[in-house]
Amino acid sequence: MSGCKRNGAAGSGKAAHIAIDPVTRIEGHLKADVTVENGKVVDAKLSGGMYRGFEQILRGRDPRDSSQIVQRICGVCPTAHATASVMAQDAAFGTKVTDNGRVTRNLILGANYLQSHILHFYHLAAQDFVQGPDSAPFVPRYQKSDLLEDRNKDLKAVNAAAVDQYIEALDVRAICHEMVAIWGGKMPHVQGIIAGGTSEMPTKDRILEYAVRFKKVRDFVNNKYLPTVYTVGSVYPDLFKVGQGHKACVAYGVFPLDNANSKFMMKSGVYYDGKDHDFDPSKIHEDVKYSWFEDSTSGLHYSKGKTVPAPHKDGAYSFVKAPRYDGVACEVGPLARMWVENPPLSPVGQKMLKEKFGLDAKNFRDLGEDAAFSLMGRHVARAEETWYMLDFIEAWLKEVKPDEETFTAYEIPESGEGTGFTEAPRGALLHYLDVKDSKINNYQIVSATLWNCNPRDDKGVRGPVEEALIGIPVPDVDNPVNVARLIRAFDP
Amino acid sequence: MSLNRRDFVKLCTGTVAGLGVSQMFNPAVCEAISGSLNGNRPPVLWLQGSGCTGCSVSLLNSVNPHIKDVLLKVISLEFHPTVMAWEGEPAIEHMYKIADKYDGKFFLVVEGSVPTAADGKYCVIGEADHREITMVDAMKELGPKAAAVLAVGTCSAYGGIPAAEGSQTDAKGVRQFFEEEEIATPVVNIPGCPPHPDWIVGTVTVALDAINKHGLADGLGKVVEILDDEGRPTPFFGENIHDNCPYLDDFDNDVLATKFTEVKGCRMELGCKGPDTNSDCYKRKWNNGINWCVQNAVCIGCVEPDFPDGKSPFYEPA
């Protein structure tokens, strides 16, 4: 079977155009169009192929309905959308959430972080490196897939262990969902995250049920997921050198550690032009020149945001808007959070970076800008973040109080507005809510996929993933494995 | 990779924690399938339209049988955008090839609704021959060739949230789309936002059993017989939540919760839509039996054809 459809001859020095549509093993509908010259990507366009219209569907509804509706944006990270929505409602309604409410919310969202990061590595990305069984859905695949054993035939045992972990990770991620459901009610799509806090008070028994499951997940992260990411990474040192993109990122802050929202597990911040900046939400705007939305709605701050689809607009190529921070195309996700927070690396990570790469790295930024902002660096960031949050979950389990109130009553005001800033596992997420006549007057969502997978902005600057594709090696246009590998590393 | 009889029975048997599929149906169902399994797993093509992938993620939570056994032993999942190794145009070509090779004999699973406005442009699922394939195109091409369609999730069954008031994409459930396109392929609805994994796997189990016993056409006829007016299998959707709710005694005694975190009391005043909702959540529970919506907060009626508009506002009594 041949590779992806292309125009132009391979190896002739001329440009070849490769379209990968669909990009699979992601959530949603995405197409990548790349131009390859002399074995490298020289131009890229990413096209988001689906529009459902959540922002229009929400208008006119009871504001409380939003936390249920918005979860249906993404079945992998509904908890994050619920969190952003209830934070926006709390702000608009003037509700003060109790300590126990905040901690319980963290435990629900935290369990799904574990679920999402493990699912991403094993069930979405791993087949970029690991050969699965010879039966559907693991075949067909690229003929020349550059998998572990293609690089080194002695890695049969590593491949076999990774396949076993793929199966084991199915159970581990399901256990994470059980942890979500203990206070979330069910998963996907939770009931438990509501305006004012959470709907179910923790009990001693329930805390124990969570803790027992958490221990299993913790063992898997420490003994399997984290070392495997480094083992795979060590076979692909070249993939630590590509995919740097704009080297710009934004993080909103997630997992509040106090009720004033002044301390977070992962803090907020912005990085571009080689410098750190404080996060200032007024600097966000969304361009739509290359998106299938009315041109008159381009360049707006989200609080003035409008969503008017124009599916046949000439020159546009995506249903994704192009958010910019202070005009800069910033990426979001575990890499952005880890770069901004710069926490210590795991002992496993420190040891393996020393052994395999001769790198003396104590904190995340010790990886250096080039290796951190790389295809493989994004996998490392995700795995290290998973490890880093284990101690926080442990601490919240001690902090959460059995049979103590998690819910604060509130009145829906006649009018009010609020923004909920959080982070989905895949990156920064904000929801803006404007209430008039006690109904939703405007609702705007700037999700991680918008930040990462956007098309060119009004100035013609590529989106973060588009830019990260530049320079990606495609030595064989029939088997352009590195293109989707790079895209998947973002967990788009 | 074929399954022997004993293995299959084991697959379907629940543990104490989770209600296995066999406990919903006569255990003889599992026995019967296991007896006729010949190693040929039925090909399944899984399309995603306007949806959120939540139905697929829910299916991954299948415990009895385990999702690994479903994927490796029960079905042959030839196309699934979130799971499969393949990508790009060759993946779409593979999908069409399987549909031709198994014309009339493969199962089409549809997750998400079919947005029909703007020539289908609101959902492009891939490319073939340098041409965009919309969800509408794929449904027109694959729908008539499928032995049957499983409309998984409320979007696919009834339109769901993408079809809610305010939407501009003219999103439709599969049955409605087939009626308008005059496609006669039988459709089984497995609603829920998302559906419980047992509802999906259990329905597949029943269908395979009926086909094994009665042949393809008559077997599917038997499946259609167990559907209610809304196209849902009655074993899962035949009971009213409120009538079977553990809080029913509270309701009868006028004990009504007025705050979410109250442990006692019927949830009706908080907006619970259990009285207008038919499903077995009250006994099956979710995520390996750990919890369910009414115990945690309220039912929002996500398995019903009028979800979400008919169930909204979610937190006001009906």
Interface residues (C-beta under 8 A of the other chain):
Chain A: M1 S2 G3 C4 K5 A19 I20 D21 P22 V23 T24 R25 I26 E27 G28 H29 K31 S47 G49 M50 Y51 R52 G53 F54 Q56 I57 L58 R59 G60 R61 D62 R64 D65 Q68 I69 R72 I73 C74 G75 V76 P78 L119 H123 L124 Q127 G132 P133 S135 A136 P137 F138 V139 P140 R141 I167 L170 R173 A174 H177 E178 V180 A181 I182 W183 G184 G185 K186 M187 P188 H189 Q191 G192 I194 S199 E200 M201 E209 W292 P309 P311 H312 F319 E405 T406 F407 A409 A484
Chain B: M1 P43 Q48 S50 G51 C52 T53 G54 C55 S56 V57 S58 L60 N61 V63 H66 I67 K68 L71 L72 S76 L77 E78 F79 H80 P81 T82 V83 M84 A85 W86 E87 G88 E89 P90 A91 I92 H94 P115 A118 K121 Y122 C123 V124 I125 G126 E127 D129 H130 E132 G160 I161 P162 A164 E165 G166 S167 Q168 T169 A171 C193 P194 K259 F260 T261 V263 W286 N287 N288 I290 N291 W292 C293 Q295 N296 A297 V298 I300 C302 P308 S312 P313 F314 Y315 E316
